[in-house]
Amino acid sequence: MNLADYGFIPTMVSGDVNGTPARITAVHRERYELVCESGHTYGRLKASVYYGGLEDFPTTGDFVLVNYNPNGDSQIIKTLNRKSFFSRRDPTPGRGEQAVAANFDYVFIIQSLNFDFNLKRMERYITLAWQSGAVPVIILIKADLVEDYSEQMLAAQKVAAGAEVYAISIITGSGLDKLKDYLKPCKTIVFLGSSGVGKSSLVNALAGQEIMAVNDIREDDSKDRHTTTHRQLIRLPNGAMIIDTPGMRELGMWDVSTGLDEAFSDVESYFGRCKFSDCNHLTEPGCAVRAAIARGELPRERWERYLQLKREARFTDDKAGYLHKKQQRYKDIAKLKKQIKK
């Protein structure tokens, strides 16, 4: 088997390290599915390396080095540098950040045009996608269930921040041909969307065959009954790869400074126009943000969602510090009220 077909580039490994290159295709708690030059195999972490804090814990999509064992589980000894990744706060105390998918080129942000269309969630996902280091692509599915979706398309394009937006139908095949440019050999795509939105059905449509099992659609909300139960990298017949994972919908806003810059570039473009360089965009005179909102150039709802994501990012990064500042702010307000009464 040629690992290059899975996106491996020899320069990923420096000349002073030993081990067999492999890519992780699925994660099952402490056991990993791998593909390497010897074919498909399984592996476990070398405890002294990973639990000793010497290496980042690997996840689906990661390229790693292993001590290959043809008779059993191989030993994973090193995680190679990532070009992109999604992460969240690790539920294990003390570990901090946890990667949930790595080394992908595009992020397909999938929403349904009927029940699942949600601009607030879309903005959040776009922010996460830009922060990951990959390119976001908005996929609006189930176009066959909506007679006129021009309004949703326009709304999505307004918040897409330079990302392409496509409306498709898996049932009729409409719009699927527009995704071919992303489905290139050795390229990896991550699916990001709510549970049951139709990610598995889209995998099958793009593959041209049933790779993932999908049961009947629920009549009450048109959601797929099948839900992915573990992180998995799937290689399509044309050589493109898709990472489908149940954890994507649970991502927190872990250090999304770069993602916010990209996803809300229209909002941040006003920051340098304020009269004062340290403007907080609250009551200061000459605030370009408040002026843009007053003129109708910047929707107040979009400004408020930007602030909400900024707050969530600070909360995720430093929960104790965030709560302390929040309490202090309430104290300052209470103090001010007392002074006014006097």
N, C-alpha and C positions, 0 to 999 in steps of 0.2 A: 504493500500500500504506500502511496506517495502522500506524505503529510502536507506537501505543497497544495494539494487539492483542497485542504482544509484551511488554507490561508497562511501556512507557516513559511517564514522567510529565514534562511540560514543565518543572516546577520542578527537575528534575535538572540543568538547564543554567542557569547564571547569565547575566545579561544582558550581561556584559562579555567573553564568549568567542565565538569564531566557529567555524563548522564544522557539518557535517550530522550529526545524531544517528543512531546505528546500534547494533545489538546483535550481538555475536559469537555465531554459532551453531555453529561448529566451528573447531578449531585443527589446522593441518597444518604442523608445524614453524614456518617463518617466514612462512607464508601463512595468512590468516584468511578464513573464510566469514562474510559479513555480511548483515544484512537492514536496509534503511532505507526511507525513503518512496518511493524509486525502484525498490524491489524487491530481489531477491537479487543480491549482488555479492561481490567479493573485495577484500581489502586487505592492505597491508603496513605495518609500522611506520615512522614517520619516525625515522630513525636518530639524528639530532642530539637529538631529544627523549627517546627511550627509552634509548638506549645512553649518553646523557649523564647519566642518573640523574634526569631532571626529572619522569618519570611512572612509575607502577607498570605493569609489563608486564601486558597484558590477557590474559584467558582466556575460556573458554566461559561465556556468561551475562553477560559484562560489557557495559555500555553505554559507548559511546565516541563521540568526535567524529571525523569524517573529512573530508578534502578529497575530495569525490566526483568520480570520473572515470568518465564514461559509456562510455569507449572502452578501459578497461583496469582495472588494479588501483587502487583508491582508496588514499589515504594516511591512515593512522591517526595522529592528532595528540594525542589526549588520552583518558585513562581517567577516566570519571566516578566519583563516590563510590559505594561498594558498601554495600548494606544487610546483606549476609551473604556469607561465602566460606569455602571450604576451602583449606587451604594445606599445604605441606610444605617442607622445606629444598630450596632450588634446587640442582640438581646442578652448576650453573656456579659456580665459586669466586668469592666476593666479592659475590654477589647476595643472599644471605640467604634470605628467605622467598619462596616461589613460590606464587601462587594457582593452583588447578586447577579451580575452579568458583566462580561468583559470582552474586549476586542471585537467590537461591532462597528460597522460603517454607517448604517442608517438606523433611525428609530421610527417605526411605523406607529403613529399615534392613532389608534382606531376608536372611532365612535360611530354609533348608529344614528341614522337620520330620523328615526322615529322615536324610540323611547330613551335612548342613551345620550342624546345630544346635550352637551353641557359645556358652555364656554369657560366657566370658571375652572373646571377640571382640565380643559384643553390648555389653558394658559399655564397651569401648574405643570402639566406634562411637557409642554414646549420648553419651559424653563429647565426642567430636569434633563431634557434631551440635549439642549445646548451645553449644559454644564458637563454632561458625560463626555464630551469630545467628539460626538457623532453629529450627523445631520438629521434634523427632524423632518418627517413627511406626514402630512395629515391625510388619513384615509377615512372617508365617510362612507360607511357601508349601508346596505339595505336600501339603495336608491329606488328599487322597484316597489317599495312599500309607501313611497311618498310621491304624490302627483307633481308637486312643484317644490323643489328644494333650493331654489335660487336664493332665498333669504338666508338659509343656513350656510350656503356656500359663501355668500358675501360676508356674513358675520365671522366665519372661520378665517377667511382671508385677511380680515382686519386685525385679528389677533395672532396671525401666523408668523409675524416677524420675519418675513423673507422665506419662510418654508413653503413648499408646494402643497396645494390642496387638491385632492381628487375625490370625486364621488363615484362609487362603483356598486355593482350588483353582482353578488355571487350567483344568484339564481339565473339571471339572464346573461351574465358575462360582460355586461356593459362596463367599460372603463378599465377592465383588467389589463388590456394591452398597453395602457399608459404606464403601467408599473414595470414593464420589461427592462427599462433602463437601469433599474435598481437591482434586478435579479441577474447579476453577472457572476460567472464562476469565481470562487474564492472570496466573494463578498458576503458579509454577515449582516443580518437585519434583526433587530430586536423588536418584538411586538409589545406595545404598551397600551393597555386598555382595561376596562372594567371586566370583572368576571362575567362570563356568559355573553359578551358582546358579539362574539362570532370569530374569535381569533383562530380557533381550530378549523372552522369552515374555510377561512381565508387561506390557511396553510394548504389545505386540500385543493382549493381552486388554483392557487399559484403553482402547485406541483402537478396539476393535471391528473391526479389520482388520489385515492383515499389513503393518506399517510397517518392521519389522526382520526380516531373514531369519534363521530358526532351523532348523538341520538336525535330524536324528533325535536322540533322547536316548540317551546311552551307557548300556548295560545294566548295567555294573559298578558305577556310582555314581549313576546317574540325573541326571547333569549334562548341560546343554545343550552341544552341540558348538560353537555359535556363541559367539564372544568378541568384544566390542567392541574395535576397534583404534585408535580415536581419540576424543577428547572431542567430544561432539555434543549440541546442543540440538534436541529434536524437538517440534514443535507438533502436538497431537492435534486431531482434527476438532472437538472441543467447545471449543477455545480454550485449554486447559491445556497447559503445557509440561513436558517431562521432560529432564533432563540425565543422560545415560549416559556414563560415562567409564571407561576401563581403569585410570586412575591412582588412583581412589578407594581401592582396596585397599592402596595403597602409602603412604597418608598417615602421616606421623610425628606425634608428640605435640608440636606446636609451640605453646608457651605456652597450655596448656589450663587455666589457673587457674579461669576462669569455668565451663568445661565440667565440671571436677571438682566444683565447688560444686553444680552442678545434678544431675549424674549420681550423685553420692555424697552427697546431702543427708542421707540417713539416717546415714551415717558421721560427717559433720562436725557433726551436731547434738549429738554427745557432747563436742565439743572445749571448749565453754564451761562444761561441768560439772565439769571437773577441779579438784582442790584448788589446783593451781598454774597460773597463767596461761601460763607458759612450759613446760608439761608436754610431754615428748617421747613420752609413751605407751610408755615402755619399762619402767623399774623404779621410777618415782616413786610415792610413796604417794598414795592418793586419786585415782588415774587413772580417769576415767569410762569411757574406751575399754576398758581391760583388764577393768574390772568388768562392762561390758556383754557382753564376750566370755565371761567366766566364767559369767554368768547365762544365756547362750544367746540373748540378745536380738540381738546382732550376730554373724553367722557369721564365724568366723575367716578363712575363705576369701575373703569379701568384703573384709575389712580388709586382707588380704595383697595382693589385686588392686588395691586403692586405693593402697597403698604402691608397688606395682610401676609403676603409671601415673605416680605422682609422680616416681619415680626416672627413668623413661623421659623425662619432660618435662624434667627437669634435664639429662639426658644430651644430648637433642636441642638444647637451648638453649645449652649450654656443654660440649661434649665434653671439652675439655682440663681445664676446671675440675672437672668431675665425676670424671674419672679421677684427678686430683690428690687430691681429697678421699677417694676410695676407697682410694688407696695410703696416704694419711695415716692412715686408719682402721685399715688392716691393721698399720701401724707401731705405732699406739697399743695395739692388741690384743697384739702381740708384746712390747711394753714392759711391759704389765701382767702378762703371763705370767711374764716374767723376775723382776718384783718379787715375785710370789706364790711362786716357787720359792725366792727368797732368804729 
